[in-house]
Amino acid sequence: MYKESAIAAIGGGTGLSTLLRGLKNYTDKLAAIVNVTDNGGSSGMLRENLGMLPPGDIRNCLLALADTEPLMEKVFQYRFTAGEGLKGHTLGNLFIAALTETLGFEGALDAASKVLAVKGSVLPVTLEKLTLVAVFDDGCEVYGESQITAAKRKIKRLRLDPPCSRVYPAAERAILESDIVVVGPGSLYTSVLSNLLVPGVTEALRCSRARRIYICNVMTQPGETDGFSASDHVHAIFDHVGDSIFDTVIVNSNRYVPAALLDKYAAEERFPVNADVTKLKKLGLEVLAADLLAPQELVRHDSNRLARLVLSDLRMSHWRVC
């Protein structure tokens, strides 16, 4: 059953890569839809200097879906620490940049996917060059994803500049034709909403006959989601793009984290997200709660546990017609 299930996963950052590493073990029909607002680090430099879409999240998703040797992944993730013009760049980003200069961005994705033997496809949410803009509680506006993250302040409103972009047609088709569409996990504003705000994305979600799932983060983020419960995350999304875009919310139910690890995160002003199931159900959402934590030194989702839970939601599927 699962091998025949088509899945579109929308997001960015490490959260999307984590999910993809689990899903590729259960289905071959995967489409990763990636945000394009990153303006920091190597991605930001290439975006500014070459006028290309930021390759970092796309690189991570390509590697997450790749059927390749660990050494190849290690090489593609290698970040230069010295050298004029090279310092700060990852080899994988430079590889995508070179392919883009030669073949164009869409051609670069096809070529990189073949070289890495990618299972499924990796798609930008749009081909437009966008800047993320945040309005904070005091009315101050900040432009740029990396600047917004660095500010660590409560966000009142998020928007894209320019506002007239359009969802990439292949990404739109993936949303419309999948059996499951997953949004998250990932930073609420810079990974999730940065995708959903692209015109055409939420319209496709509302029209899709897929089972539509939101995966909530396991930890809060300083400034952005301080004190947020799972329902607060959902409310923030609905406040920006409207409701009726999810059927199910997946939350972590394991509140046990070793004290030393909790102290480490607390020092960074990050805390476990409360899975307030009753409030989520009052929003008309199915809730899947399970122990989703990976047994490691970081509080993150376990790829395989998360993938299995996503696929199990098909049993509750109710079909809609746009």
PEGI-V275978 format. One record per residue. RES is the residue in three letters. PSI is psi in radians with two decimals (999 if undefined). D_LAST is the distance of its C-alpha to the last C-alpha in Angstrom with 2 decimals. Layout:
((RES,PSI,D_LAST) (RES,PSI,D_LAST))
This chain:
((MET,-0.86,24.91) (TYR,-0.60,24.60) (LYS,-0.42,25.97) (GLU,-0.06,22.99) (SER,2.20,20.42) (ALA,2.29,18.85) (ILE,2.30,18.84) (ALA,2.27,18.09) (ALA,2.16,20.35) (ILE,2.25,20.29) (GLY,-2.51,23.55) (GLY,3.09,27.16) (GLY,-2.86,30.73) (THR,-0.45,32.29) (GLY,-0.82,29.47) (LEU,-0.74,27.10) (SER,-0.72,30.08) (THR,-0.80,31.04) (LEU,-0.78,27.68) (LEU,-0.66,27.68) (ARG,-0.54,31.23) (GLY,-0.79,30.20) (LEU,-0.58,27.01) (LYS,-0.25,28.83) (ASN,-0.17,31.09) (TYR,-0.35,28.35) (THR,2.61,26.02) (ASP,-0.19,26.54) (LYS,1.42,22.95) (LEU,2.42,22.76) (ALA,2.04,21.47) (ALA,2.13,23.00) (ILE,2.04,21.48) (VAL,2.45,24.41) (ASN,2.76,25.19) (VAL,0.47,27.65) (THR,0.01,29.44) (ASP,2.21,32.45) (ASN,0.33,35.64) (GLY,2.85,38.25) (GLY,-2.55,40.73) (SER,-0.75,40.73) (SER,-0.76,37.14) (GLY,-0.71,38.03) (MET,-0.76,41.22) (LEU,-0.65,39.61) (ARG,-0.78,36.84) (GLU,-0.75,39.56) (ASN,-0.55,42.14) (LEU,-0.13,40.10) (GLY,0.39,37.07) (MET,2.93,34.75) (LEU,2.57,31.76) (PRO,2.22,33.12) (PRO,-0.17,33.61) (GLY,-0.96,34.39) (ASP,-0.61,31.11) (ILE,-0.74,30.24) (ARG,-0.82,33.71) (ASN,-0.66,33.25) (CYS,-0.67,29.98) (LEU,-0.78,31.62) (LEU,-0.61,34.53) (ALA,-0.56,32.44) (LEU,0.02,30.86) (ALA,2.59,34.14) (ASP,1.42,36.35) (THR,2.96,39.59) (GLU,2.57,42.90) (PRO,-0.60,43.31) (LEU,-0.69,45.84) (MET,-0.76,43.36) (GLU,-0.74,40.99) (LYS,-0.70,43.98) (VAL,-0.76,45.02) (PHE,-0.47,41.63) (GLN,-0.05,41.49) (TYR,2.27,45.08) (ARG,2.16,45.59) (PHE,2.35,48.67) (THR,-0.06,51.04) (ALA,2.97,53.45) (GLY,2.18,53.93) (GLU,2.17,53.54) (GLY,-0.23,50.00) (LEU,-0.56,48.95) (LYS,2.25,49.33) (GLY,-0.30,46.06) (HIS,2.57,44.03) (THR,2.62,42.64) (LEU,-0.67,43.40) (GLY,-0.70,39.76) (ASN,-0.73,38.77) (LEU,-0.62,41.62) (PHE,-0.82,40.60) (ILE,-0.66,37.08) (ALA,-0.75,38.74) (ALA,-0.74,41.12) (LEU,-0.66,38.42) (THR,-0.74,36.46) (GLU,-0.57,39.66) (THR,-0.75,40.17) (LEU,-0.09,36.75) (GLY,2.84,34.36) (PHE,-0.76,31.85) (GLU,-0.71,29.39) (GLY,-0.62,32.41) (ALA,-0.73,33.86) (LEU,-0.75,30.92) (ASP,-0.80,31.19) (ALA,-0.78,34.95) (ALA,-0.67,34.98) (SER,-0.66,32.55) (LYS,-0.77,34.97) (VAL,-0.70,38.04) (LEU,0.03,36.72) (ALA,0.95,35.17) (VAL,2.36,31.84) (LYS,1.84,29.58) (GLY,-2.71,26.07) (SER,2.65,25.34) (VAL,2.16,25.77) (LEU,2.36,23.74) (PRO,2.57,24.26) (VAL,-0.48,21.29) (THR,2.77,22.58) (LEU,-0.03,25.70) (GLU,2.58,26.70) (LYS,1.94,29.70) (LEU,2.63,28.71) (THR,2.32,30.83) (LEU,2.34,29.76) (VAL,2.23,31.20) (ALA,2.41,31.88) (VAL,2.11,33.21) (PHE,3.01,35.45) (ASP,-0.57,36.54) (ASP,0.10,39.58) (GLY,-0.13,37.62) (CYS,2.41,38.78) (GLU,2.42,36.45) (VAL,2.30,36.68) (TYR,2.34,35.38) (GLY,2.28,34.74) (GLU,-0.82,33.27) (SER,-0.60,36.71) (GLN,-0.65,38.24) (ILE,-0.80,35.59) (THR,-0.74,36.17) (ALA,-0.49,39.93) (ALA,-0.57,39.94) (LYS,0.89,38.92) (ARG,2.72,38.08) (LYS,2.21,35.47) (ILE,2.22,32.49) (LYS,-0.69,31.27) (ARG,2.58,28.68) (LEU,2.50,27.43) (ARG,2.96,26.34) (LEU,2.51,26.40) (ASP,2.13,28.96) (PRO,2.82,28.25) (PRO,-0.06,24.97) (CYS,0.49,23.73) (SER,3.12,22.84) (ARG,2.46,19.76) (VAL,2.46,18.15) (TYR,2.22,19.90) (PRO,-0.70,17.92) (ALA,-0.61,18.94) (ALA,-0.71,17.78) (GLU,-0.77,14.30) (ARG,-0.71,14.23) (ALA,-0.71,15.63) (ILE,-0.77,12.95) (LEU,-0.52,10.15) (GLU,-0.03,12.57) (SER,2.79,14.31) (ASP,-0.52,14.77) (ILE,2.37,15.78) (VAL,2.18,15.45) (VAL,2.32,18.53) (VAL,2.16,19.51) (GLY,-3.09,23.30) (PRO,2.92,26.03) (GLY,3.00,27.78) (SER,2.24,29.11) (LEU,-0.80,26.78) (TYR,-0.78,27.31) (THR,-0.23,28.51) (SER,-0.68,26.37) (VAL,-1.08,23.15) (LEU,-0.50,22.61) (SER,-0.45,24.09) (ASN,-0.81,21.07) (LEU,-0.41,18.35) (LEU,-0.25,19.99) (VAL,2.14,19.56) (PRO,2.27,17.27) (GLY,-0.38,14.00) (VAL,-0.93,14.20) (THR,-0.52,12.52) (GLU,-0.74,9.75) (ALA,-0.68,9.27) (LEU,-0.72,9.75) (ARG,-0.50,7.10) (CYS,-0.36,4.46) (SER,2.49,7.03) (ARG,0.09,7.77) (ALA,2.85,11.16) (ARG,2.14,13.49) (ARG,2.08,13.86) (ILE,2.36,17.53) (TYR,2.24,19.84) (ILE,2.02,23.48) (CYS,2.57,25.92) (ASN,2.76,29.22) (VAL,-0.33,32.39) (MET,2.62,34.59) (THR,2.91,34.46) (GLN,2.36,35.30) (PRO,2.31,38.21) (GLY,-0.94,37.39) (GLU,-0.86,33.62) (THR,0.61,32.84) (ASP,2.20,36.23) (GLY,0.11,36.03) (PHE,2.31,32.25) (SER,3.12,31.03) (ALA,-0.73,27.76) (SER,-0.51,26.10) (ASP,-0.67,27.60) (HIS,-0.81,25.83) (VAL,-0.75,22.44) (HIS,-0.73,23.44) (ALA,-0.69,24.46) (ILE,-0.85,21.11) (PHE,-0.64,19.29) (ASP,-0.51,22.04) (HIS,-0.68,21.32) (VAL,0.03,17.55) (GLY,2.92,16.21) (ASP,-2.84,14.99) (SER,0.59,11.90) (ILE,-0.13,12.12) (PHE,2.57,14.30) (ASP,-0.60,14.71) (THR,2.55,18.31) (VAL,2.31,21.30) (ILE,2.25,24.23) (VAL,2.67,27.63) (ASN,2.25,31.19) (SER,-0.09,33.39) (ASN,1.87,36.67) (ARG,-0.05,38.63) (TYR,2.03,41.78) (VAL,2.31,42.69) (PRO,2.45,46.37) (ALA,-0.71,48.22) (ALA,-0.66,49.41) (LEU,-0.69,45.89) (LEU,-0.71,44.68) (ASP,-0.68,47.64) (LYS,-0.78,46.76) (TYR,-0.64,43.24) (ALA,-0.61,44.59) (ALA,-0.42,46.92) (GLU,0.15,43.86) (GLU,0.73,42.34) (ARG,2.37,39.58) (PHE,2.72,38.95) (PRO,2.46,36.77) (VAL,2.24,33.41) (ASN,2.19,33.48) (ALA,1.45,30.78) (ASP,1.39,30.34) (VAL,-0.73,28.23) (THR,-0.77,28.54) (LYS,-0.64,27.14) (LEU,-0.71,24.17) (LYS,-0.55,23.40) (LYS,-0.31,23.75) (LEU,0.05,20.81) (GLY,0.39,18.70) (LEU,2.47,18.87) (GLU,2.57,20.31) (VAL,2.22,23.43) (LEU,1.99,25.22) (ALA,2.27,28.73) (ALA,2.88,31.32) (ASP,1.90,34.31) (LEU,0.15,32.82) (LEU,2.41,35.86) (ALA,2.45,37.61) (PRO,1.42,41.37) (GLN,-3.00,42.67) (GLU,-0.02,44.22) (LEU,2.60,40.96) (VAL,1.66,38.39) (ARG,2.88,35.34) (HIS,2.54,32.69) (ASP,2.16,33.92) (SER,-0.85,31.89) (ASN,-0.69,32.08) (ARG,-0.75,31.60) (LEU,-0.77,28.48) (ALA,-0.76,27.07) (ARG,-0.66,27.87) (LEU,-0.69,26.17) (VAL,-0.82,22.94) (LEU,-0.56,23.01) (SER,-0.41,24.03) (ASP,-0.28,20.80) (LEU,-0.50,19.14) (ARG,-0.39,21.04) (MET,0.18,19.01) (SER,2.30,15.62) (HIS,2.26,13.12) (TRP,2.50,10.03) (ARG,2.71,6.53) (VAL,2.31,3.80) (CYS,999,0.00))
